[in-house]
């Protein structure tokens, strides 16, 4: 079986970064270190910076109206263009967060 690609690892890491519920009690840095011990702390920190950029874009889309004003297809195209590392599962999570953040606006 082939090793996961960088994009696959980043998508998996994004799902951990963006977890809700009891998992949030453990800091993101610790969760990522536990799930990706083979990666350096420097790489995991770079992932977190990228995930913060993704989260900022999600907030921006939410402020524009999120699911009330755009479709998932347009959202997916926009995020995939800006963050090609995101797979379908990560994009679904990002879309769910967009809806949540939109409701908070």
C-alpha positions in Angstrom: 0.0 0.0 0.0 1.4 3.4 -0.9 2.2 6.0 1.7 -0.4 8.8 2.0 0.4 11.9 -0.1 1.2 15.3 1.5 -2.3 16.5 0.5 -3.9 13.4 2.1 -2.0 13.9 5.3 -2.9 17.6 5.4 -6.6 16.8 4.8 -6.5 14.3 7.7 -4.7 16.8 9.8 -7.3 19.5 9.0 -10.0 17.1 10.2 -8.2 16.8 13.5 -7.5 20.5 13.7 -11.2 21.3 13.2 -12.6 18.7 15.6 -15.5 19.7 17.9 -16.7 18.2 21.1 -14.6 16.5 23.8 -11.5 16.3 21.6 -11.2 20.1 21.8 -10.2 19.8 25.4 -6.8 18.7 24.1 -4.9 21.5 22.3 -4.6 21.2 18.6 -0.8 21.0 18.7 -1.0 18.0 21.0 -3.7 16.2 18.9 -1.7 16.7 15.8 1.5 15.4 17.4 -0.3 12.3 18.7 -1.8 11.6 15.3 1.2 12.5 13.2 4.3 11.6 15.4 6.3 10.9 12.3 6.1 14.5 11.2 8.3 17.3 12.7 7.0 19.9 15.0 8.0 22.5 12.4 5.8 20.8 9.7 2.9 20.5 12.1 3.2 24.2 13.0 3.2 25.0 9.3 0.0 23.0 8.9 -1.6 24.9 11.7 -0.7 28.2 10.0 -2.3 26.9 6.8 -5.4 25.7 8.7 -5.7 29.2 10.3 -5.8 30.6 6.7 -8.5 28.1 5.8 -10.5 29.0 8.9 -10.1 32.7 8.1 -11.5 32.1 4.6 -14.4 30.0 6.1 -15.2 33.0 8.3 -15.0 35.3 5.3 -17.5 33.2 3.4 -19.8 33.0 6.4 -19.7 36.8 6.7 -20.8 36.9 3.0 -23.8 34.7 3.9 -22.4 31.3 3.7 -24.9 28.6 2.7 -27.7 31.2 2.5 -25.9 32.9 -0.5 -23.7 30.2 -2.1 -23.9 26.6 -3.0 -21.6 23.8 -1.8 -20.4 23.4 -5.4 -19.3 27.1 -5.6 -17.8 26.9 -2.0 -15.9 23.7 -2.9 -14.5 25.3 -6.1 -13.4 28.4 -4.2 -11.7 26.6 -1.4 -10.1 24.0 -3.7 -8.6 26.8 -5.8 -7.2 28.5 -2.7 -6.3 25.3 -0.7 -5.8 22.4 -3.2 -4.7 20.1 -0.3 -8.3 19.7 0.9 -10.0 16.5 0.0 -13.8 15.9 0.0 -14.0 15.0 3.7 -12.1 18.2 4.6 -14.2 20.3 2.3 -17.4 18.8 3.9 -16.1 19.8 7.3 -15.2 23.3 6.1 -18.7 23.6 4.7 -20.3 22.5 7.9 -18.2 25.1 9.8 -19.2 27.7 7.3 -22.9 27.0 8.1 -22.1 27.1 11.9 -20.2 30.4 11.6 -23.0 31.9 9.4 -25.5 31.1 12.1 -23.2 32.9 14.6 -23.1 36.1 12.5 
